[in-house]
């Protein structure tokens, strides 16, 4: 048929029109599906970038806390001074328990190095 109209009888013409309608509907469905998949991909990429950025900041912030603790420990081993200084700088990012854990880890690390 090669997209050429053939008019043998009314049933054939009706069938040919119906095939065109179905094909058109199917193309629309496929395009809608592809658009939804593309939207999902874009959304997933955006979420992934946000999570990656947040994780990167967290890692950088954790590294900053650990460096600050190591620097303070060069001048003082008093846990209260260390905690207060670290909390002042990073208290908005980490809980008191997390900061105490970082300090404990830093002390353990410094003992291993000695």
N, C-alpha and C positions, 0 to 999 in steps of 0.2 A: 504494500500500500504506500510506503514511503511518503507519508504525510500528504498524499494526494487523495482528494475526495473521489470516491467511487460510488456511483448511485445505481446499484443493481435493483434494489427494492427498498421499501420503507423500513423493513426490519434491519437490513444491513446499514442503512443510514442512521437509524436509532442506535444501533450497536456501536457504530463508529463514533458518534457524538458522545455516547456513554464512556467509551474508552478514553476519549480526550478529557472528559470531565474527571474521571478517576485518576488519570495521569497527572492532571493539573493539581488535584487535591493532594495527591501523594507528594508532588514536588513541594507544595506549600508545607506539608507536614514535615518533610525532610529538612527544609530550610528552617522551620521553627525549631526542630530538634537540634540542628547544628548551631543555631543562635543561642539556644539554652545551654548547650555544651560549652560554647565559647564564653558565655557569661559566667558559667561555673569556673572555667579555667582562669578567667581574669580575676574573679572573686577569690579563688584559691591562691593565686599568685599574690594578691594584695594582702591576704591574711598571712601567708608565708613570710612576706617581707616585713610585716609588722611584728610577727613573732621573732623573726631573725634579728630585727633591730633591737627589740626589747631584750632578747637574750644576749646580744652583743654588748648592750649598755650594762646589763647586769654583770657580765663577765669582767668588763672594764672597771666597773664600780667595785667588784669584789677584789680585783687586783689592786685598785687604789687603796682600799681598806687595809689590805695586807701589807702594802708598802708603807702606809702611814704607821701601822702598828710596829713594823720592823724599825722604822726610823725613831719612833718614840722610845722603843726598848733600848736603843743605843744610849739614851740619856737617862732613862728611868725604868725600873722594873716594877714600880708600884702599880698594881692592877687598877686602883681607883683612878689614878692620873691617866693611865692608858685608856681606860674605858670612857672617862669623861671627855677626853680629847677626841676619841674616835666617834663617840655619840654626837658630839657637837658638829662634826663634819658629815657624818653619814647616818645619823639617827632617823632622818626622814625616809631613807631607803631600806633600812634593816631594823628588825626588832632588837630589843636589848639582848634576848637570848642568842640571836644570830651574831651580834657583835661580841658577846662573851665567848661564843664558840670560835670566832676568828682569832680572838686574843689567845685562847687556849691552844689553838693550832699553831699560832706564831711562837708561843713559848715552847711547845713541843719541838717545832722545827729548829728553834735556836739551840735547844739542848742537844739535838742530833748533830748540829754543826760544830758544837764545842767539843 
